């Protein structure tokens, strides 16, 4: 007897169909655009309910299930959705991007093709200063007058490096060698295909305020302009339970417990025992873990007892 199966239709998201191939401009000459996608919020729900059949089609129940999955870190249903993006990005930013080894990538080859004649330019007021606490980050900017000098020198460097590159090509030097002195701000392009679970992880890290400005612009565009259209229920839950959520360590919970019980002295003593309260020249020195905890408290309008 021939087994009968229900007809399967490929999920189509009208909001995604509208932006297929449309470039979203980023930085001065970068972009990201959707090449293809597979799945939708419905695909996630279907995957989660596969063990007991078709399940419900009520929107509020689908939303509740997706929120439950995000909240409890049940990740495999989100792997049922995939997206393929075409990106143009500066090479130094791409170095950070490609560290996420959970995608399928095919990058523009400067061994085969001539390097893209575009380099990321820095505006005079956009030269960032090195952060004093976070050694891999930045804070504040250089004054515009000094920035103008740096931007002018940057333009000279870009023009010279491109000129030398093209001279080598004209003399017949192999492209794989001629490219070696191009600056890292030169744009590259790639097709980047990734499942939704790993994409959300990428966005969580790269949308964060501590991520480098340039890659943060790409991540926010992908999240706010693409993922929000593609899987709106998932995006809503992701913002609520991951991006805008706050977690507390075991040490932080102990201090909070003492604070909520009105035991300020105990809370201070705990922080001291944890090595958070180190004074130098009569001033409380920076301690990253304490500073991160203080930021969490500040977001909730709470002042730590050692600052009162």
Phi and psi in degrees as GROMACS dihedral restraints (atoms count N, CA, C in turn):
[ dihedral_restraints ]
;  ai    aj    ak    al  type     phi  dphi    fc
    3     4     5     6     1   -74.6    20    10
    4     5     6     7     1   127.9    20    10
    6     7     8     9     1   -77.9    20    10
    7     8     9    10     1   136.8    20    10
    9    10    11    12     1   -99.7    20    10
   10    11    12    13     1   137.5    20    10
   12    13    14    15     1  -121.3    20    10
   13    14    15    16     1   147.8    20    10
   15    16    17    18     1   -70.1    20    10
   16    17    18    19     1   150.0    20    10
   18    19    20    21     1   -66.7    20    10
   19    20    21    22     1   135.6    20    10
   21    22    23    24     1  -109.2    20    10
   22    23    24    25     1   129.5    20    10
   24    25    26    27     1  -115.1    20    10
   25    26    27    28     1   139.0    20    10
   27    28    29    30     1   -66.1    20    10
   28    29    30    31     1   128.3    20    10
   30    31    32    33     1   -60.2    20    10
   31    32    33    34     1   130.9    20    10
   33    34    35    36     1  -123.0    20    10
   34    35    36    37     1   127.6    20    10
   36    37    38    39     1  -107.9    20    10
   37    38    39    40     1   108.0    20    10
   39    40    41    42     1   -52.4    20    10
   40    41    42    43     1   -39.6    20    10
   42    43    44    45     1   -63.6    20    10
   43    44    45    46     1   -30.3    20    10
   45    46    47    48     1   -79.5    20    10
   46    47    48    49     1   -35.7    20    10
   48    49    50    51     1   -60.0    20    10
   49    50    51    52     1   -32.7    20    10
   51    52    53    54     1   -69.4    20    10
   52    53    54    55     1   -25.9    20    10
   54    55    56    57     1  -109.1    20    10
   55    56    57    58     1     4.3    20    10
   57    58    59    60     1   -55.5    20    10
   58    59    60    61     1   124.5    20    10
   60    61    62    63     1    79.7    20    10
   61    62    63    64     1    -7.1    20    10
   63    64    65    66     1   -78.9    20    10
   64    65    66    67     1   124.1    20    10
   66    67    68    69     1   -80.8    20    10
   67    68    69    70     1   131.3    20    10
   69    70    71    72     1   -97.3    20    10
   70    71    72    73     1   116.0    20    10
   72    73    74    75     1   -70.7    20    10
   73    74    75    76     1   137.2    20    10
   75    76    77    78     1  -139.0    20    10
   76    77    78    79     1   141.9    20    10
   78    79    80    81     1    55.8    20    10
   79    80    81    82     1  -143.7    20    10
   81    82    83    84     1   -94.3    20    10
   82    83    84    85     1   -29.0    20    10
   84    85    86    87     1  -143.4    20    10
   85    86    87    88     1    17.2    20    10
   87    88    89    90     1   -96.1    20    10
   88    89    90    91     1   168.1    20    10
   90    91    92    93     1  -161.5    20    10
   91    92    93    94     1   166.7    20    10
   93    94    95    96     1  -141.7    20    10
   94    95    96    97     1   138.6    20    10
   96    97    98    99     1  -145.5    20    10
   97    98    99   100     1   153.0    20    10
   99   100   101   102     1   -84.7    20    10
  100   101   102   103     1   125.8    20    10
  102   103   104   105     1   -93.6    20    10
  103   104   105   106     1   -41.5    20    10
  105   106   107   108     1  -163.4    20    10
  106   107   108   109     1   162.7    20    10
  108   109   110   111     1  -149.7    20    10
  109   110   111   112     1   156.4    20    10
  111   112   113   114     1  -134.8    20    10
  112   113   114   115     1   128.4    20    10
  114   115   116   117     1    93.6    20    10
  115   116   117   118     1   177.1    20    10
  117   118   119   120     1  -161.5    20    10
  118   119   120   121     1  -175.2    20    10
  120   121   122   123     1   -55.7    20    10
  121   122   123   124     1   -38.4    20    10
  123   124   125   126     1   -61.7    20    10
  124   125   126   127     1   -35.4    20    10
  126   127   128   129     1   -65.4    20    10
  127   128   129   130     1   -35.8    20    10
  129   130   131   132     1   -66.7    20    10
  130   131   132   133     1   -45.6    20    10
  132   133   134   135     1   -62.1    20    10
  133   134   135   136     1   -45.3    20    10
  135   136   137   138     1   -59.7    20    10
  136   137   138   139     1   -43.7    20    10
  138   139   140   141     1   -64.6    20    10
  139   140   141   142     1   -38.3    20    10
  141   142   143   144     1   -70.3    20    10
  142   143   144   145     1   -28.6    20    10
  144   145   146   147     1  -102.4    20    10
  145   146   147   148     1     9.2    20    10
  147   148   149   150     1   -60.3    20    10
  148   149   150   151     1   -26.8    20    10
  150   151   152   153     1   -70.4    20    10
  151   152   153   154     1   -19.8    20    10
  153   154   155   156     1  -134.3    20    10
  154   155   156   157     1    37.3    20    10
  156   157   158   159     1    90.6    20    10
  157   158   159   160     1  -160.8    20    10
  159   160   161   162     1   -65.0    20    10
  160   161   162   163     1   -38.3    20    10
  162   163   164   165     1    75.5    20    10
  163   164   165   166     1  -161.6    20    10
  165   166   167   168     1   -92.1    20    10
  166   167   168   169     1   156.9    20    10
  168   169   170   171     1  -114.5    20    10
  169   170   171   172     1    11.2    20    10
  171   172   173   174     1   -74.1    20    10
  172   173   174   175     1   129.6    20    10
  174   175   176   177     1   -59.7    20    10
  175   176   177   178     1   -43.5    20    10
  177   178   179   180     1   -67.8    20    10
  178   179   180   181     1   -29.5    20    10
  180   181   182   183     1   -75.0    20    10
  181   182   183   184     1   -36.1    20    10
  183   184   185   186     1   -62.3    20    10
  184   185   186   187     1   -43.8    20    10
  186   187   188   189     1   -61.7    20    10
  187   188   189   190     1   -44.5    20    10
  189   190   191   192     1   -62.4    20    10
  190   191   192   193     1   -39.0    20    10
  192   193   194   195     1   -67.3    20    10
  193   194   195   196     1   -44.9    20    10
  195   196   197   198     1   -61.9    20    10
  196   197   198   199     1   -41.2    20    10
  198   199   200   201     1   -64.8    20    10
  199   200   201   202     1   -37.0    20    10
  201   202   203   204     1   -64.3    20    10
  202   203   204   205     1   -44.1    20    10
  204   205   206   207     1   -61.4    20    10
  205   206   207   208     1   -44.4    20    10
  207   208   209   210     1   -65.9    20    10
  208   209   210   211     1   -43.1    20    10
  210   211   212   213     1   -63.7    20    10
  211   212   213   214     1   -35.4    20    10
  213   214   215   216     1  -105.2    20    10
  214   215   216   217     1    13.4    20    10
  216   217   218   219     1    56.8    20    10
  217   218   219   220     1    40.9    20    10
  219   220   221   222     1   -87.1    20    10
  220   221   222   223     1   101.4    20    10
  222   223   224   225     1   -93.9    20    10
  223   224   225   226     1   -27.0    20    10
  225   226   227   228     1   -60.4    20    10
  226   227   228   229     1   -35.6    20    10
  228   229   230   231     1   -59.2    20    10
  229   230   231   232     1   -29.2    20    10
  231   232   233   234     1   -77.1    20    10
  232   233   234   235     1   -16.3    20    10
  234   235   236   237     1   -75.5    20    10
  235   236   237   238     1    -8.6    20    10
  237   238   239   240     1   -76.2    20    10
  238   239   240   241     1   -12.8    20    10
  240   241   242   243     1  -106.8    20    10
  241   242   243   244     1   138.5    20    10
  243   244   245   246     1  -135.8    20    10
  244   245   246   247     1   156.9    20    10
  246   247   248   249     1  -143.1    20    10
  247   248   249   250     1   144.4    20    10
  249   250   251   252     1  -117.5    20    10
  250   251   252   253     1   124.2    20    10
  252   253   254   255     1  -116.2    20    10
  253   254   255   256     1   148.5    20    10
  255   256   257   258     1  -108.6    20    10
  256   257   258   259     1   121.3    20    10
  258   259   260   261     1  -125.4    20    10
  259   260   261   262     1   147.1    20    10
  261   262   263   264     1  -120.1    20    10
  262   263   264   265     1   124.6    20    10
  264   265   266   267     1  -149.6    20    10
  265   266   267   268     1   145.5    20    10
  267   268   269   270     1   -60.9    20    10
  268   269   270   271     1   146.2    20    10
  270   271   272   273     1   -61.1    20    10
  271   272   273   274     1   -35.9    20    10
  273   274   275   276     1   -68.7    20    10
  274   275   276   277     1   -33.9    20    10
  276   277   278   279     1   -71.9    20    10
  277   278   279   280     1   -36.8    20    10
  279   280   281   282     1   -62.7    20    10
  280   281   282   283     1   -31.9    20    10
  282   283   284   285     1   -58.7    20    10
  283   284   285   286     1   -40.5    20    10
  285   286   287   288     1   -70.8    20    10
  286   287   288   289     1   -42.3    20    10
  288   289   290   291     1   -59.5    20    10
  289   290   291   292     1   -47.1    20    10
  291   292   293   294     1   -71.8    20    10
  292   293   294   295     1   -10.9    20    10
  294   295   296   297     1   -65.0    20    10
  295   296   297   298     1   -22.5    20    10
  297   298   299   300     1   -78.3    20    10
  298   299   300   301     1    99.5    20    10
  300   301   302   303     1   -89.3    20    10
  301   302   303   304     1    28.8    20    10
  303   304   305   306     1  -111.1    20    10
  304   305   306   307     1    19.2    20    10
  306   307   308   309     1  -126.2    20    10
  307   308   309   310     1   165.4    20    10
  309   310   311   312     1   -99.5    20    10
  310   311   312   313     1   128.8    20    10
  312   313   314   315     1  -129.9    20    10
  313   314   315   316     1   138.7    20    10
  315   316   317   318     1  -134.6    20    10
  316   317   318   319     1   109.5    20    10
  318   319   320   321     1  -100.6    20    10
  319   320   321   322     1   151.7    20    10
  321   322   323   324     1   -55.5    20    10
  322   323   324   325     1   130.0    20    10
  324   325   326   327     1  -102.0    20    10
  325   326   327   328     1   119.1    20    10
  327   328   329   330     1   -87.6    20    10
  328   329   330   331     1     4.2    20    10
  330   331   332   333     1   -82.4    20    10
  331   332   333   334     1   -30.5    20    10
  333   334   335   336     1   -99.0    20    10
  334   335   336   337     1   -38.9    20    10
  336   337   338   339     1  -119.2    20    10
  337   338   339   340     1   160.0    20    10
  339   340   341   342     1   -70.1    20    10
  340   341   342   343     1   136.7    20    10
  342   343   344   345     1   -56.6    20    10
  343   344   345   346     1   143.9    20    10
  345   346   347   348     1   -59.8    20    10
  346   347   348   349     1   131.0    20    10
  348   349   350   351     1   -86.4    20    10
  349   350   351   352     1    67.1    20    10
  351   352   353   354     1  -157.1    20    10
  352   353   354   355     1   136.4    20    10
  354   355   356   357     1  -135.2    20    10
  355   356   357   358     1   142.8    20    10
  357   358   359   360     1   -68.8    20    10
  358   359   360   361     1   121.7    20    10
  360   361   362   363     1   -98.2    20    10
  361   362   363   364     1   142.5    20    10
  363   364   365   366     1  -100.9    20    10
  364   365   366   367     1   124.9    20    10
  366   367   368   369     1   -68.3    20    10
  367   368   369   370     1   152.5    20    10
  369   370   371   372     1   -55.9    20    10
  370   371   372   373     1   -32.2    20    10
  372   373   374   375     1   -95.7    20    10
  373   374   375   376     1    13.5    20    10
  375   376   377   378     1  -116.0    20    10
  376   377   378   379     1    14.5    20    10
  378   379   380   381     1   -82.0    20    10
  379   380   381   382     1   110.5    20    10
  381   382   383   384     1   -84.4    20    10
  382   383   384   385     1   149.1    20    10
  384   385   386   387     1   -94.5    20    10
  385   386   387   388     1   151.9    20    10
  387   388   389   390     1   -66.0    20    10
  388   389   390   391     1   134.5    20    10
  390   391   392   393     1   -70.3    20    10
  391   392   393   394     1   147.5    20    10
  393   394   395   396     1   -86.8    20    10
  394   395   396   397     1   -29.4    20    10
  396   397   398   399     1   -96.9    20    10
  397   398   399   400     1   -53.1    20    10
  399   400   401   402     1   -85.8    20    10
  400   401   402   403     1   104.4    20    10
  402   403   404   405     1   -67.4    20    10
  403   404   405   406     1   -19.7    20    10
  405   406   407   408     1  -103.0    20    10
  406   407   408   409     1     9.0    20    10
  408   409   410   411     1  -116.8    20    10
  409   410   411   412     1  -171.3    20    10
  411   412   413   414     1  -136.4    20    10
  412   413   414   415     1   159.8    20    10
  414   415   416   417     1  -155.7    20    10
  415   416   417   418     1   132.9    20    10
  417   418   419   420     1    74.0    20    10
  418   419   420   421     1   175.7    20    10
  420   421   422   423     1  -135.2    20    10
  421   422   423   424     1   157.5    20    10
  423   424   425   426     1   -70.1    20    10
  424   425   426   427     1   151.5    20    10
  426   427   428   429     1   -65.8    20    10
  427   428   429   430     1   150.7    20    10
  429   430   431   432     1   -60.7    20    10
  430   431   432   433     1   -33.1    20    10
  432   433   434   435     1   -64.8    20    10
  433   434   435   436     1   -46.3    20    10
  435   436   437   438     1   -69.1    20    10
  436   437   438   439     1   -35.6    20    10
  438   439   440   441     1   -62.1    20    10
  439   440   441   442     1   -36.1    20    10
  441   442   443   444     1   -63.3    20    10
  442   443   444   445     1   -39.0    20    10
  444   445   446   447     1   -65.2    20    10
  445   446   447   448     1   -42.7    20    10
  447   448   449   450     1   -65.5    20    10
  448   449   450   451     1   -39.8    20    10
  450   451   452   453     1   -65.5    20    10
  451   452   453   454     1   -37.7    20    10
  453   454   455   456     1   -65.2    20    10
  454   455   456   457     1   -43.7    20    10
  456   457   458   459     1   -65.4    20    10
  457   458   459   460     1   -35.1    20    10
  459   460   461   462     1   -61.9    20    10
  460   461   462   463     1   -44.1    20    10
  462   463   464   465     1   -61.6    20    10
  463   464   465   466     1   -41.1    20    10
  465   466   467   468     1   -61.2    20    10
  466   467   468   469     1   -44.1    20    10
  468   469   470   471     1   -63.0    20    10
  469   470   471   472     1   -44.8    20    10
  471   472   473   474     1   -61.5    20    10
  472   473   474   475     1   -46.0    20    10
  474   475   476   477     1   -64.3    20    10
  475   476   477   478     1   -41.7    20    10
  477   478   479   480     1   -67.3    20    10
  478   479   480   481     1   -45.8    20    10
  480   481   482   483     1   -63.8    20    10
  481   482   483   484     1   -37.6    20    10
  483   484   485   486     1   -68.5    20    10
  484   485   486   487     1   -40.5    20    10
  486   487   488   489     1   -61.3    20    10
  487   488   489   490     1   -45.3    20    10
  489   490   491   492     1   -64.1    20    10
  490   491   492   493     1   -41.1    20    10
  492   493   494   495     1   -59.5    20    10
  493   494   495   496     1   -47.2    20    10
  495   496   497   498     1   -69.7    20    10
  496   497   498   499     1   -32.4    20    10
  498   499   500   501     1   -62.7    20    10
  499   500   501   502     1   -42.0    20    10
  501   502   503   504     1   -62.2    20    10
  502   503   504   505     1   -42.7    20    10
  504   505   506   507     1   -62.9    20    10
  505   506   507   508     1   -42.4    20    10
  507   508   509   510     1   -63.9    20    10
  508   509   510   511     1   -27.7    20    10
  510   511   512   513     1   -85.8    20    10
  511   512   513   514     1    -0.5    20    10
  513   514   515   516     1    90.2    20    10
  514   515   516   517     1     9.4    20    10
  516   517   518   519     1   -64.3    20    10
  517   518   519   520     1   140.6    20    10
  519   520   521   522     1   -58.8    20    10
  520   521   522   523     1   139.7    20    10
  522   523   524   525     1   -58.9    20    10
  523   524   525   526     1   -34.6    20    10
  525   526   527   528     1   -65.0    20    10
  526   527   528   529     1   -23.6    20    10
  528   529   530   531     1  -100.3    20    10
  529   530   531   532     1   -35.1    20    10
  531   532   533   534     1   -60.2    20    10
  532   533   534   535     1   -28.1    20    10
  534   535   536   537     1   -77.9    20    10
  535   536   537   538     1   -11.7    20    10
  537   538   539   540     1   -63.0    20    10
  538   539   540   541     1   -20.3    20    10
  540   541   542   543     1  -106.5    20    10
  541   542   543   544     1    11.0    20    10
  543   544   545   546     1   -68.0    20    10
  544   545   546   547     1   141.4    20    10
  546   547   548   549     1   -70.8    20    10
  547   548   549   550     1   156.7    20    10
  549   550   551   552     1   -68.1    20    10
  550   551   552   553     1   -13.1    20    10
  552   553   554   555     1   -80.4    20    10
  553   554   555   556     1    -3.7    20    10
  555   556   557   558     1   -62.2    20    10
  556   557   558   559     1   136.1    20    10
  558   559   560   561     1   -75.5    20    10
  559   560   561   562     1   143.4    20    10
  561   562   563   564     1  -124.6    20    10
  562   563   564   565     1   166.0    20    10
  564   565   566   567     1  -129.5    20    10
  565   566   567   568     1   153.6    20    10
  567   568   569   570     1  -157.5    20    10
  568   569   570   571     1   154.0    20    10
  570   571   572   573     1   -96.6    20    10
  571   572   573   574     1   131.5    20    10
  573   574   575   576     1  -130.7    20    10
  574   575   576   577     1   111.8    20    10
  576   577   578   579     1  -114.1    20    10
  577   578   579   580     1   131.0    20    10
  579   580   581   582     1  -150.9    20    10
  580   581   582   583     1   150.0    20    10
  582   583   584   585     1   -82.0    20    10
  583   584   585   586     1   162.9    20    10
  585   586   587   588     1   -65.1    20    10
  586   587   588   589     1   -37.9    20    10
  588   589   590   591     1   -58.2    20    10
  589   590   591   592     1   -49.3    20    10
  591   592   593   594     1   -73.0    20    10
  592   593   594   595     1   -28.9    20    10
  594   595   596   597     1   -65.4    20    10
  595   596   597   598     1   -42.0    20    10
  597   598   599   600     1   -63.8    20    10
  598   599   600   601     1   -36.9    20    10
  600   601   602   603     1   -64.1    20    10
  601   602   603   604     1   -43.8    20    10
  603   604   605   606     1   -57.9    20    10
  604   605   606   607     1   -47.1    20    10
  606   607   608   609     1   -66.4    20    10
  607   608   609   610     1   -38.0    20    10
  609   610   611   612     1   -59.6    20    10
  610   611   612   613     1   -41.9    20    10
  612   613   614   615     1   -75.8    20    10
  613   614   615   616     1   -42.7    20    10
  615   616   617   618     1   -90.2    20    10
  616   617   618   619     1   -13.8    20    10
  618   619   620   621     1   -84.9    20    10
  619   620   621   622     1   -15.2    20    10
  621   622   623   624     1   -61.1    20    10
  622   623   624   625     1   147.2    20    10
  624   625   626   627     1   -63.5    20    10
  625   626   627   628     1   -19.1    20    10
  627   628   629   630     1   -84.4    20    10
  628   629   630   631     1   -12.3    20    10
  630   631   632   633     1   -70.1    20    10
  631   632   633   634     1   155.3    20    10
  633   634   635   636     1   -61.7    20    10
  634   635   636   637     1   141.6    20    10
  636   637   638   639     1   -49.9    20    10
  637   638   639   640     1   -47.7    20    10
  639   640   641   642     1   -62.7    20    10
  640   641   642   643     1   -48.5    20    10
  642   643   644   645     1   -71.8    20    10
  643   644   645   646     1   -25.3    20    10
  645   646   647   648     1   -64.8    20    10
  646   647   648   649     1   -34.5    20    10
  648   649   650   651     1   -66.2    20    10
  649   650   651   652     1   -38.5    20    10
  651   652   653   654     1   -68.1    20    10
  652   653   654   655     1   -44.8    20    10
  654   655   656   657     1   -62.6    20    10
  655   656   657   658     1   -43.5    20    10
  657   658   659   660     1   -66.8    20    10
  658   659   660   661     1   -36.8    20    10
  660   661   662   663     1   -65.4    20    10
  661   662   663   664     1   -45.1    20    10
  663   664   665   666     1   -60.7    20    10
  664   665   666   667     1   -43.9    20    10
  666   667   668   669     1   -70.0    20    10
  667   668   669   670     1   -55.1    20    10
  669   670   671   672     1   -77.2    20    10
  670   671   672   673     1   -30.8    20    10
  672   673   674   675     1   -99.2    20    10
  673   674   675   676     1   -22.2    20    10
  675   676   677   678     1  -116.1    20    10
  676   677   678   679     1   -60.0    20    10
  678   679   680   681     1   -61.9    20    10
  679   680   681   682     1   -38.5    20    10
  681   682   683   684     1   -61.4    20    10
  682   683   684   685     1   -30.1    20    10
  684   685   686   687     1   -80.1    20    10
  685   686   687   688     1   -39.1    20    10
  687   688   689   690     1   -70.7    20    10
  688   689   690   691     1   -52.4    20    10
  690   691   692   693     1  -132.7    20    10
  691   692   693   694     1    74.2    20    10
  693   694   695   696     1   -60.9    20    10
  694   695   696   697     1   -35.2    20    10
  696   697   698   699     1   -68.2    20    10
  697   698   699   700     1   -40.6    20    10
  699   700   701   702     1   -66.9    20    10
  700   701   702   703     1   -42.4    20    10
  702   703   704   705     1   -61.4    20    10
  703   704   705   706     1   -42.7    20    10
  705   706   707   708     1   -60.5    20    10
  706   707   708   709     1   -47.1    20    10
  708   709   710   711     1   -65.5    20    10
  709   710   711   712     1   -38.8    20    10
  711   712   713   714     1   -61.0    20    10
  712   713   714   715     1   -43.3    20    10
  714   715   716   717     1   -65.4    20    10
  715   716   717   718     1   -43.2    20    10
  717   718   719   720     1   -68.9    20    10
  718   719   720   721     1   -42.4    20    10
  720   721   722   723     1  -104.7    20    10
  721   722   723   724     1    -9.6    20    10
  723   724   725   726     1  -123.6    20    10
  724   725   726   727     1   -64.8    20    10
  726   727   728   729     1   -64.4    20    10
  727   728   729   730     1   -47.9    20    10
  729   730   731   732     1  -101.2    20    10
  730   731   732   733     1    13.0    20    10
  732   733   734   735     1   -92.5    20    10
  733   734   735   736     1   162.7    20    10
  735   736   737   738     1  -129.1    20    10
  736   737   738   739     1   131.9    20    10
  738   739   740   741     1  -112.9    20    10
  739   740   741   742     1   153.0    20    10
  741   742   743   744     1  -123.3    20    10
  742   743   744   745     1   136.2    20    10
  744   745   746   747     1   -74.5    20    10
  745   746   747   748     1   171.6    20    10
  747   748   749   750     1   -61.1    20    10
  748   749   750   751     1   -39.1    20    10
  750   751   752   753     1   -65.6    20    10
  751   752   753   754     1   -43.7    20    10
  753   754   755   756     1   -64.0    20    10
  754   755   756   757     1   -38.4    20    10
  756   757   758   759     1   -64.1    20    10
  757   758   759   760     1   -36.4    20    10
  759   760   761   762     1   -64.7    20    10
  760   761   762   763     1   -42.6    20    10
  762   763   764   765     1   -66.8    20    10
  763   764   765   766     1   -43.2    20    10
  765   766   767   768     1   -61.0    20    10
  766   767   768   769     1   -41.8    20    10
  768   769   770   771     1   -59.3    20    10
  769   770   771   772     1   -44.0    20    10
  771   772   773   774     1   -65.2    20    10
  772   773   774   775     1   -41.1    20    10
  774   775   776   777     1   -63.2    20    10
  775   776   777   778     1   -45.0    20    10
  777   778   779   780     1   -69.0    20    10
  778   779   780   781     1   -21.1    20    10
  780   781   782   783     1   -91.4    20    10
  781   782   783   784     1     7.5    20    10
  783   784   785   786     1    74.9    20    10
  784   785   786   787     1    18.6    20    10
  786   787   788   789     1  -102.2    20    10
  787   788   789   790     1    70.6    20    10
  789   790   791   792     1   -61.9    20    10
  790   791   792   793     1   -41.0    20    10
  792   793   794   795     1   -62.9    20    10
  793   794   795   796     1   -39.5    20    10
  795   796   797   798     1   -64.7    20    10
  796   797   798   799     1   -40.8    20    10
  798   799   800   801     1   -61.3    20    10
  799   800   801   802     1   -42.5    20    10
  801   802   803   804     1   -65.8    20    10
  802   803   804   805     1   -41.6    20    10
  804   805   806   807     1   -62.9    20    10
  805   806   807   808     1   -40.0    20    10
  807   808   809   810     1   -63.0    20    10
  808   809   810   811     1   -45.4    20    10
  810   811   812   813     1   -60.5    20    10
  811   812   813   814     1   -38.4    20    10
  813   814   815   816     1   -66.0    20    10
  814   815   816   817     1   -43.4    20    10
  816   817   818   819     1   -61.1    20    10
  817   818   819   820     1   -32.5    20    10
  819   820   821   822     1   -78.2    20    10
  820   821   822   823     1    -5.0    20    10
  822   823   824   825     1    81.7    20    10
  823   824   825   826     1    17.5    20    10
  825   826   827   828     1   -83.1    20    10
  826   827   828   829     1   -25.3    20    10
  828   829   830   831     1  -107.2    20    10
  829   830   831   832     1    81.2    20    10
  831   832   833   834     1  -109.3    20    10
  832   833   834   835     1   124.9    20    10
  834   835   836   837     1  -104.4    20    10
  835   836   837   838     1   141.1    20    10
  837   838   839   840     1  -134.3    20    10
  838   839   840   841     1   122.4    20    10
  840   841   842   843     1    55.3    20    10
  841   842   843   844     1    39.2    20    10
  843   844   845   846     1    78.5    20    10
  844   845   846   847     1     1.7    20    10
  846   847   848   849     1  -117.0    20    10
  847   848   849   850     1   145.5    20    10
  849   850   851   852     1   -69.6    20    10
  850   851   852   853     1   118.9    20    10
  852   853   854   855     1   -79.8    20    10
  853   854   855   856     1   163.5    20    10
  855   856   857   858     1   -71.5    20    10
  856   857   858   859     1   131.7    20    10
  858   859   860   861     1  -134.0    20    10
  859   860   861   862     1   116.3    20    10
  861   862   863   864     1   -55.5    20    10
  862   863   864   865     1   -46.1    20    10
  864   865   866   867     1   -63.5    20    10
  865   866   867   868     1   -40.5    20    10
  867   868   869   870     1   -66.7    20    10
  868   869   870   871     1   -43.1    20    10
  870   871   872   873     1   -61.4    20    10
  871   872   873   874     1   -39.8    20    10
  873   874   875   876     1   -64.5    20    10
  874   875   876   877     1   -39.5    20    10
  876   877   878   879     1   -66.4    20    10
  877   878   879   880     1   -42.0    20    10
  879   880   881   882     1   -62.2    20    10
  880   881   882   883     1   -35.4    20    10
  882   883   884   885     1   -66.0    20    10
  883   884   885   886     1   -40.8    20    10
  885   886   887   888     1   -60.9    20    10
  886   887   888   889     1   -43.5    20    10
  888   889   890   891     1   -64.3    20    10
  889   890   891   892     1   -41.4    20    10
  891   892   893   894     1   -61.1    20    10
  892   893   894   895     1   -36.8    20    10
  894   895   896   897     1   -63.2    20    10
  895   896   897   898     1   -23.9    20    10
  897   898   899   900     1  -103.0    20    10
  898   899   900   901     1     7.4    20    10
  900   901   902   903     1    73.4    20    10
  901   902   903   904     1    27.9    20    10
  903   904   905   906     1  -111.5    20    10
  904   905   906   907     1   134.6    20    10
  906   907   908   909     1  -101.5    20    10
  907   908   909   910     1   127.2    20    10
  909   910   911   912     1   -66.0    20    10
  910   911   912   913     1   146.6    20    10
  912   913   914   915     1   -62.1    20    10
  913   914   915   916     1   -25.4    20    10
  915   916   917   918     1   -77.9    20    10
  916   917   918   919     1    -4.8    20    10
  918   919   920   921     1  -106.9    20    10
  919   920   921   922     1    -4.3    20    10
